[in-house]
């Protein structure tokens, strides 16, 4: 009996020390966090032929920016770039340049666009993707943009300083599902559908010095920045307005990076020039009042949520990864006339991940609908799983498998065959997160 008890005690001790060892290994893998951020004006000097919906912007209502965040823990370095743009094509080229000049690995960089419908697009359209066609003017703008991104990240990296971060969530009701059925015409249109899914979550991460001085605020929300579409002027639209509000509330001592969530089926509650709303009024003041009002609502919730964040970490485990999934191409139908799709059999879907402790910042290279994100949140091993869309490319809309049975606008604009996108995104990102969690 005594021998049995002794063996039992030894077994319990062995298990205890094994668990303690693994916990110590995880804790020991956390290193001191350093953070750097910068904001660069990317407003084009020549507006000719830069409107992705066709033609030339008549003037500049707002300047547009690239906002950049560099994270480092002495083991890994990662970078996040938020652009006030309609979209970017495959960013591999500029990320390779960043790796060459700054030493940040290609798969540790995520470049996103706010999907500003009143700003240019950049980069080359990925073969098979559905996007507004590029032009020689777009190519020139892209070259200048890439220079500014690289130089901006150099500034951000040079400004790295000891920091801490915390995360919180808020709620904002300025988005609405846009897939509406009209019985009179027996058709699905872009409108307002309160009965279909709409995620109101505002994800917020704040970064500050060890003494509490602000450095950056990251926030994520699922809405199209399409309020000012149709004015003919270049502007920051909704996402840029929210970022500006946050920065002004911090007396412009912080860089506010907005990233678009799963907004493939989410329009702003007030919009003009499309999406079931009226045409832009002759008096554009009405449009910009609506744009700034919703930007203020979102920005105010970001500021409120940031102030409530109390738990801050100055040591972090920082991991990052990228996966490219090859998907069979589906032909887009009934799309806007200027949307282009090259005739190819397959196309790449980019998945990205930056993981800070127990927070997963995931990226997908398309306009993902709400149901796919809800699927990812349910499947992810981490409660704090955030989805950034239009990340490192923009291939078109990406709908869940069930949506292929209904001719939503997004389904018509999906360039990926059924059965590949939803599972490819969810399974791929979950596997990437688990692999990072298992990495010693």
C-alpha positions as CSV (number, residue, x, y, z in Angstrom):
1,X,0.0,0.0,0.0
2,X,2.8,2.4,1.0
3,X,4.6,1.6,-2.3
4,X,1.4,2.3,-4.3
5,X,0.9,5.6,-2.5
6,X,4.5,6.5,-3.2
7,X,4.1,5.8,-6.8
8,X,0.9,7.9,-6.9
9,X,2.7,10.8,-5.3
10,X,5.6,10.5,-7.7
11,X,3.1,10.4,-10.7
12,X,1.2,13.5,-9.5
13,X,4.5,15.4,-8.9
14,X,5.7,14.3,-12.4
15,X,2.5,15.6,-14.0
16,X,2.7,18.8,-11.9
17,X,6.3,19.6,-12.9
18,X,5.5,18.7,-16.5
19,X,2.7,21.3,-16.6
20,X,4.9,23.8,-14.7
21,X,7.6,23.3,-17.2
22,X,5.3,24.0,-20.2
23,X,3.9,27.1,-18.5
24,X,7.4,28.3,-17.7
25,X,8.4,27.7,-21.4
26,X,5.4,29.8,-22.6
27,X,6.1,32.5,-20.1
28,X,9.8,32.5,-20.8
29,X,9.0,32.9,-24.5
30,X,7.5,36.3,-23.8
31,X,9.9,39.1,-24.3
32,X,9.8,42.8,-23.8
33,X,7.5,44.5,-26.4
34,X,8.7,47.4,-28.4
35,X,6.4,49.4,-30.7
36,X,6.9,52.1,-33.4
37,X,4.2,53.8,-35.5
38,X,4.0,56.5,-38.2
39,X,1.5,58.2,-40.5
40,X,2.4,59.3,-44.0
41,X,0.4,61.4,-46.4
42,X,-0.3,59.4,-49.7
43,X,-2.6,61.9,-51.4
44,X,-1.7,61.9,-55.1
45,X,-0.5,65.2,-56.6
46,X,-2.1,64.3,-60.0
47,X,-5.7,63.0,-59.8
48,X,-5.9,62.1,-63.5
49,X,-7.5,58.7,-64.2
50,X,-7.1,57.5,-60.5
51,X,-10.8,57.1,-59.8
52,X,-11.2,53.3,-59.8
53,X,-14.9,53.7,-60.8
54,X,-13.7,55.6,-63.9
55,X,-12.3,58.9,-64.7
56,X,-10.5,61.6,-62.8
57,X,-11.2,63.0,-59.3
58,X,-12.3,66.6,-59.7
59,X,-10.6,67.7,-56.4
60,X,-9.3,66.7,-53.0
61,X,-11.9,66.9,-50.2
62,X,-9.6,65.1,-47.7
63,X,-6.0,64.0,-47.7
64,X,-5.5,60.2,-47.4
65,X,-2.9,58.4,-45.4
66,X,-0.8,55.3,-44.8
67,X,-0.7,54.4,-41.2
68,X,2.0,51.9,-40.1
69,X,2.7,49.9,-36.9
70,X,5.9,47.9,-36.2
71,X,6.0,45.4,-33.4
72,X,9.1,43.7,-32.0
73,X,9.9,41.5,-29.0
74,X,13.5,40.8,-29.7
75,X,12.6,37.4,-31.2
76,X,10.3,38.4,-34.0
77,X,9.3,41.6,-35.8
78,X,6.0,42.2,-37.5
79,X,4.4,45.1,-39.4
80,X,0.9,46.2,-40.1
81,X,0.0,48.8,-42.7
82,X,-3.4,50.5,-43.1
83,X,-4.1,52.4,-46.3
84,X,-6.9,54.9,-47.1
85,X,-7.4,53.2,-50.5
86,X,-10.1,51.4,-52.3
87,X,-8.0,48.3,-52.6
88,X,-4.5,47.0,-53.4
89,X,-3.5,44.1,-55.6
90,X,-1.0,41.4,-54.5
91,X,1.4,43.1,-52.1
92,X,4.1,40.4,-52.3
93,X,6.4,42.7,-54.3
94,X,6.5,45.5,-51.8
95,X,6.7,43.1,-48.9
96,X,9.7,41.5,-50.4
97,X,11.3,44.9,-50.7
98,X,10.4,45.6,-47.1
99,X,12.1,42.3,-46.1
100,X,15.2,43.3,-48.1
101,X,15.5,46.8,-46.8
102,X,14.2,46.4,-43.2
103,X,14.7,42.8,-42.4
104,X,11.0,42.2,-41.6
105,X,10.0,38.8,-43.1
106,X,7.5,38.8,-45.9
107,X,5.1,36.6,-44.0
108,X,5.3,39.0,-41.0
109,X,3.8,41.9,-42.9
110,X,0.1,42.6,-43.5
111,X,-0.9,45.5,-45.7
112,X,-4.6,46.3,-45.7
113,X,-6.9,48.9,-47.4
114,X,-9.8,50.6,-45.7
115,X,-11.9,50.1,-48.9
116,X,-12.3,53.8,-49.3
117,X,-14.7,54.1,-52.3
118,X,-13.5,57.7,-52.8
119,X,-9.8,56.9,-53.2
120,X,-7.5,55.2,-55.7
121,X,-6.7,51.6,-56.0
122,X,-3.1,50.3,-56.1
123,X,-1.2,47.3,-57.4
124,X,-1.8,44.8,-60.1
125,X,-5.1,42.9,-60.3
126,X,-4.5,39.2,-59.5
127,X,-5.3,36.9,-62.4
128,X,-8.8,35.5,-61.8
129,X,-9.8,38.2,-59.4
130,X,-12.7,40.6,-59.9
131,X,-11.4,44.1,-59.6
132,X,-11.5,47.5,-61.2
133,X,-9.0,47.7,-64.0
134,X,-5.6,49.2,-63.4
135,X,-4.2,52.0,-65.6
136,X,-0.9,53.6,-66.3
137,X,-1.9,56.3,-63.8
138,X,-2.5,53.6,-61.2
139,X,0.9,52.1,-61.9
140,X,2.6,55.5,-61.3
141,X,0.6,56.0,-58.1
142,X,1.5,52.5,-56.9
143,X,5.3,53.1,-57.4
144,X,5.1,56.3,-55.3
145,X,2.9,54.6,-52.7
146,X,5.4,51.7,-52.3
147,X,8.2,54.1,-51.7
148,X,6.2,55.9,-49.1
149,X,5.3,52.6,-47.3
150,X,8.9,51.5,-47.2
151,X,10.2,54.8,-46.0
152,X,7.3,55.1,-43.5
153,X,8.1,51.6,-42.0
154,X,11.8,52.6,-41.7
155,X,10.6,55.6,-39.6
156,X,8.4,53.4,-37.5
157,X,11.1,50.8,-37.0
158,X,13.6,53.5,-36.1
159,X,11.1,54.8,-33.5
160,X,10.7,51.4,-31.7
161,X,10.5,51.9,-27.9
162,X,9.6,49.9,-24.9
163,X,5.8,49.6,-24.8
164,X,2.7,47.7,-23.5
165,X,-0.5,46.8,-25.2
166,X,-4.1,45.9,-24.2
167,X,-7.2,44.8,-26.0
168,X,-10.9,45.5,-25.6
169,X,-14.2,45.3,-27.6
170,X,-17.0,47.8,-28.0
171,X,-20.2,48.0,-30.0
172,X,-21.2,50.3,-32.8
173,X,-24.4,50.2,-34.9
174,X,-23.6,52.0,-38.1
175,X,-23.4,48.9,-40.4
176,X,-26.3,46.9,-41.9
177,X,-26.6,43.8,-44.0
178,X,-27.2,44.9,-47.5
179,X,-28.7,41.8,-49.1
180,X,-32.3,42.7,-49.5
181,X,-35.0,40.8,-51.4
182,X,-37.6,42.8,-53.4
183,X,-40.8,40.9,-53.9
184,X,-42.1,43.2,-56.6
185,X,-39.2,42.4,-58.9
186,X,-38.4,39.0,-57.4
187,X,-34.7,40.0,-57.1
188,X,-32.0,40.5,-54.6
189,X,-30.6,44.1,-54.5
190,X,-28.2,46.1,-52.3
191,X,-30.5,47.6,-49.7
192,X,-31.2,47.2,-46.0
193,X,-31.9,43.9,-44.4
194,X,-32.2,43.9,-40.6
195,X,-32.8,40.2,-40.5
196,X,-29.5,39.0,-42.0
197,X,-26.2,38.7,-40.1
198,X,-24.4,41.9,-39.1
199,X,-21.5,42.0,-36.6
200,X,-21.5,45.2,-34.6
201,X,-18.2,44.4,-32.7
202,X,-15.5,47.1,-32.5
203,X,-12.1,45.5,-31.8
204,X,-9.6,47.8,-30.2
205,X,-5.9,47.4,-29.3
206,X,-4.0,50.3,-27.7
207,X,-0.3,50.6,-27.6
208,X,1.4,53.0,-25.2
209,X,4.8,53.6,-23.6
210,X,5.6,52.1,-20.2
211,X,4.7,55.5,-18.7
212,X,1.3,55.5,-20.4
213,X,2.0,57.9,-23.3
214,X,0.0,56.9,-26.4
215,X,1.7,55.4,-29.5
216,X,-1.0,53.7,-31.6
217,X,-4.6,52.5,-31.6
218,X,-5.6,49.6,-33.8
219,X,-9.3,49.2,-34.5
220,X,-11.4,46.8,-36.7
221,X,-15.0,47.1,-37.8
222,X,-17.1,45.5,-40.5
223,X,-18.4,48.2,-42.8
224,X,-17.9,49.5,-46.4
225,X,-16.3,53.0,-46.5
226,X,-18.7,54.0,-49.3
227,X,-20.6,57.0,-47.9
228,X,-19.1,59.5,-50.3
229,X,-19.2,57.4,-53.4
230,X,-20.5,59.5,-56.3
231,X,-19.3,62.9,-55.2
232,X,-16.4,62.8,-57.7
233,X,-14.0,64.1,-55.0
234,X,-11.1,62.2,-53.4
235,X,-11.9,61.8,-49.7
236,X,-11.0,59.7,-46.6
237,X,-14.6,58.3,-46.4
238,X,-16.0,56.5,-43.3
239,X,-12.9,54.6,-42.1
240,X,-10.6,57.5,-42.6
241,X,-13.0,59.8,-40.7
242,X,-13.1,57.4,-37.8
243,X,-9.3,57.3,-37.7
244,X,-9.0,61.0,-37.8
245,X,-11.5,61.4,-34.9
246,X,-9.4,59.0,-32.8
247,X,-6.2,60.8,-33.6
248,X,-7.7,64.2,-32.8
249,X,-9.1,63.0,-29.5
250,X,-5.5,61.9,-28.6
251,X,-4.3,65.4,-29.6
252,X,-2.6,63.8,-32.7
253,X,-0.2,62.0,-30.5
254,X,-1.3,58.6,-31.6
255,X,-1.5,56.8,-35.0
256,X,-5.0,55.2,-35.4
257,X,-5.0,52.2,-37.8
258,X,-8.4,51.3,-39.1
259,X,-8.8,47.8,-40.7
260,X,-12.0,46.6,-42.3
261,X,-13.6,43.5,-40.9
262,X,-15.9,41.0,-42.6
263,X,-17.8,43.7,-44.5
264,X,-18.4,41.9,-47.8
265,X,-22.2,42.1,-47.1
266,X,-22.1,45.2,-44.8
267,X,-23.0,48.8,-46.0
268,X,-23.1,51.9,-43.9
269,X,-26.6,52.8,-42.7
270,X,-26.4,56.0,-44.6
271,X,-24.8,56.0,-48.1
272,X,-25.2,57.7,-51.4
273,X,-24.4,56.8,-55.0
274,X,-25.2,53.1,-54.6
275,X,-26.3,50.3,-52.3
276,X,-30.0,51.0,-52.5
277,X,-29.5,54.6,-51.4
278,X,-30.2,57.8,-53.3
279,X,-27.8,59.4,-55.7
280,X,-25.3,61.8,-54.1
281,X,-27.1,65.1,-53.5
282,X,-26.1,68.2,-55.5
283,X,-25.0,69.7,-52.3
284,X,-22.2,67.4,-51.2
285,X,-22.3,68.9,-47.7
286,X,-25.1,66.4,-46.9
287,X,-22.8,63.5,-47.9
288,X,-19.9,64.6,-45.9
289,X,-22.0,65.4,-42.9
290,X,-23.2,61.7,-43.0
291,X,-19.7,60.5,-43.6
292,X,-18.3,62.4,-40.6
293,X,-21.3,61.6,-38.4
294,X,-20.8,57.8,-38.8
295,X,-17.0,58.2,-38.6
296,X,-17.5,60.1,-35.3
297,X,-19.8,57.4,-33.9
298,X,-17.2,54.7,-34.7
299,X,-14.3,56.7,-33.6
300,X,-16.0,57.7,-30.3
301,X,-16.6,54.0,-29.5
302,X,-12.9,53.3,-30.2
303,X,-11.8,56.0,-27.8
304,X,-14.3,54.9,-25.2
305,X,-13.2,51.3,-25.4
306,X,-9.5,52.2,-25.4
307,X,-10.0,54.1,-22.1
308,X,-11.6,51.1,-20.5
309,X,-8.7,48.8,-21.2
310,X,-6.9,48.3,-17.9
311,X,-4.9,45.0,-18.4
312,X,-1.8,45.9,-20.3
313,X,1.1,43.6,-21.2
314,X,4.7,44.8,-21.6
315,X,6.1,41.3,-22.4
316,X,4.6,39.4,-25.4
317,X,4.9,36.4,-27.5
318,X,4.9,37.6,-31.1
319,X,4.3,35.1,-34.0
320,X,3.3,35.6,-37.6
321,X,2.6,33.4,-40.6
322,X,1.2,33.4,-44.2
323,X,-0.4,30.8,-46.2
324,X,-1.5,30.9,-49.9
325,X,-4.4,28.7,-50.9
326,X,-4.9,27.9,-54.6
327,X,-8.6,28.0,-55.4
328,X,-10.5,27.1,-58.6
329,X,-11.9,30.1,-60.3
330,X,-15.6,30.9,-60.7
331,X,-16.8,33.4,-63.3
332,X,-18.3,36.6,-61.9
333,X,-21.7,37.5,-63.3
334,X,-23.8,40.7,-63.4
335,X,-21.0,42.8,-62.1
336,X,-20.3,46.5,-62.7
337,X,-19.2,47.1,-66.2
338,X,-15.7,48.2,-65.3
339,X,-14.9,45.1,-63.3
340,X,-12.3,42.8,-65.0
341,X,-11.6,39.1,-64.6
342,X,-8.8,37.3,-66.4
343,X,-9.7,33.9,-67.8
344,X,-7.6,31.5,-65.6
345,X,-8.4,28.1,-64.0
346,X,-7.2,28.9,-60.4
347,X,-6.1,31.8,-58.3
348,X,-4.3,32.4,-55.0
349,X,-6.1,33.3,-51.8
350,X,-3.7,35.0,-49.2
351,X,-4.2,34.2,-45.5
352,X,-2.1,36.1,-43.0
353,X,-1.6,36.0,-39.2
354,X,0.0,38.2,-36.6
355,X,-0.4,36.8,-33.1
356,X,0.3,38.9,-30.0
357,X,-0.1,36.7,-26.9
358,X,-3.7,35.4,-27.1
359,X,-4.8,37.9,-29.8
360,X,-5.0,36.6,-33.4
361,X,-5.0,39.3,-36.1
362,X,-6.0,37.3,-39.2
363,X,-6.0,38.6,-42.7
364,X,-7.8,37.5,-45.8
365,X,-7.3,38.8,-49.3
366,X,-10.9,39.5,-50.3
367,X,-14.2,41.0,-49.1
368,X,-15.4,38.3,-46.7
369,X,-19.0,38.1,-45.7
370,X,-20.2,37.9,-42.1
371,X,-21.0,34.2,-41.9
372,X,-17.5,33.2,-42.7
373,X,-16.1,35.3,-39.9
374,X,-18.7,33.9,-37.5
375,X,-17.6,30.4,-38.6
376,X,-13.9,31.3,-37.9
377,X,-14.7,32.7,-34.5
378,X,-16.5,29.5,-33.5
379,X,-13.7,27.3,-34.8
380,X,-10.7,29.4,-33.5
381,X,-8.9,28.2,-30.4
382,X,-8.5,31.9,-29.4
383,X,-11.5,34.0,-28.2
384,X,-9.8,37.1,-29.4
385,X,-9.7,36.3,-33.1
386,X,-10.0,39.4,-35.4
387,X,-10.4,39.2,-39.2
388,X,-8.9,41.9,-41.4
389,X,-10.1,41.8,-45.0
390,X,-8.5,43.2,-48.2
391,X,-5.3,42.0,-46.6
392,X,-2.2,41.7,-48.9
393,X,-4.5,41.5,-52.0
394,X,-8.1,42.0,-53.1
395,X,-9.4,39.2,-55.3
396,X,-13.1,40.0,-55.0
397,X,-16.0,39.0,-52.8
398,X,-15.8,35.8,-50.7
399,X,-19.1,34.3,-49.6
400,X,-19.9,31.3,-47.4
401,X,-20.9,28.1,-49.2
402,X,-24.6,28.4,-48.4
403,X,-24.7,31.8,-50.1
404,X,-24.0,30.2,-53.5
405,X,-27.6,29.2,-53.7
406,X,-28.8,32.8,-53.7
407,X,-27.8,35.5,-56.3
408,X,-26.7,38.1,-53.8
409,X,-24.5,40.9,-55.2
410,X,-21.5,39.3,-53.3
411,X,-22.2,35.8,-54.7
412,X,-22.2,37.2,-58.3
413,X,-18.9,38.9,-57.5
414,X,-17.2,35.9,-56.0
415,X,-14.4,34.6,-58.2
416,X,-13.8,31.4,-56.2
417,X,-15.7,28.1,-56.8
418,X,-18.0,26.8,-54.2
419,X,-16.6,24.6,-51.5
420,X,-13.1,26.1,-51.5
421,X,-13.2,29.6,-50.0
422,X,-15.1,29.2,-46.7
423,X,-13.3,26.0,-45.6
424,X,-10.0,27.2,-47.0
425,X,-10.2,30.4,-44.9
426,X,-11.5,28.8,-41.7
427,X,-9.4,25.6,-41.7
428,X,-6.3,27.5,-43.0
429,X,-6.4,30.2,-40.3
430,X,-7.2,27.8,-37.5
431,X,-4.3,25.6,-38.5
432,X,-2.0,28.6,-38.6
433,X,-3.1,29.8,-35.2
434,X,-2.7,26.3,-33.7
435,X,0.8,26.0,-35.2
436,X,1.8,29.3,-33.7
437,X,0.4,28.2,-30.3
438,X,2.4,24.9,-30.5
439,X,5.6,26.6,-31.5
440,X,8.1,26.4,-28.6
